[in-house]
Amino acid sequence: MPVTSSAQIAFDTDPVSTAHAFDLANPPDAYFDDPSGYFRLLRDHDPQHRNGDGSLLLTRYDDVRTIWRDLTATVDKDDLFRQRWGDGPLLECHTTHMLFRDPPDHDRLRVILNPFFTPKAVRSFDEPVRNVCGELISKFEDKGGCDFVADFAILFPSYIFLDLMGMPREKLPDFIHWEHEVMRAADPKDRVAAAREIYAYLSDHKDRQKANPSSDFLRAIVTGEVDGRPLDHLEIMGMLYVLYVGGLDTVYSTLGWVMRHLATHPELQDRLRDHPEDLPAALEEFFRAFSVAITFRQVTSDYMFHGAPLKKGDEIYLPIMLADRDPRVFDDPHTVDIDRKSRHINFGTGVHICLGLHLAKREICVVLEEFLKRFRNIRIREGETYRYHTPSGFGVDYLPIVWDRA
């Protein structure tokens, strides 16, 4: 994407001041034309950047990785979520699930779910994942094109989630709407309203599953124990909620960027089609180049971090997509090179590494296998372009592609 001329002038004439003035919560208009330009600026001139609200934005791989692994920066967000949700069950649901708990609470909850997300366990999902993929492709494969995001990328992880959770697919429009509102609604009241809808539905679903579990996976959740006692209502709700938020937005966002790249690189399509043994390495490089998540931590005590004074309660933003394109770690980081030995942190690192990373990898692998098998010369429809959203994560919103039948 080209950088706008006004941004380029600022980058060239006063890069330090431009970097210091950046605010992730209120970025300049030029940021939306070329986020990577601002991120390079921050990485070079203000790597431990203070936003307008006092939070710290880290942009270098080593810094982001350090905070991910350093338990002096907590994932506990009780105070923040109390401001957002107020007191009550919605707050308690958000603050009891393992995404926002530190060890040992995190470990006691995670051990219940771990057996279902090992590489061996994920292999048992292969057939249903491939069936969902084929089902969706069959709706447009004879049309010569589709909006990859609306017609496939959003629906694919949503169907898998609903099937995994024993929920009816008729609820899909509601789930898509709630997910969008929670993740990206401009009005905080809309985010709260959507979160309440999700909570109410999951609470009813939890009661149905306790009465009659529909799978071993759900039985493990509703009958799970921690410290020799049954999980309570909020702990079960926290597990259901983290599964909901964890498997939808990141998978569809990553799929959008990967397909956009393939649609503009026909030679890579040909290589992966002719040499499927290269696909695992390609996936790892895609995960490096197209990280989409921004997580954050809260400081638990005063200390200095690479010269930046941190106070208890300060928030630290960890944009993984910046870390995984740090030229100090990756040569020519903005080039997708599937022969690269990638050591990305797309799924995090340390005790909070993504629970569903093996499932996410398998889902995206199946999608690429099926699209490359069925279609050739996948490309962006002539005269059109893609659209994406930022800064609350990076995701493609519209990707019009066409193809030739294989």
Secondary structure, DSSP 8 states (H G I E B T S, - for coil): ----HHHHHHHHH-HHHHHHH--TTS--HHHHH-HHHHHHHHHHH-SEEE-TTS-EEE-SHHHHHHHHH-TTEE---HHHHHHHH-SSHHHHHHHHSGGG--TTHHHHHHHHHGGGSSHHHHHTTHHHHHHHHHHHHTTTGGGTEEEHIIIIITHHHHHHHHHHTT--GGGHHHHHHHHHHHHH-SSHHHHHHHHHHHHHHHHHHHHHHHHS-SSHHHHHHHT-EETTEE--HHHHHHHHHHHHHHSSHHHHHHHHHHHHHHHT-HHHHHHHHH-GGGHHHHHHHHHHHT---EEEEEE-S-EEETTEEE-TT-EEEEEHHHHTT-TTTSSSTTS--TTS-----TT--GGG--TTHHHHHHHHHHHHHHHHHHEEEEEE-TT---EEE-SSS-EEEE-EEEEEE-
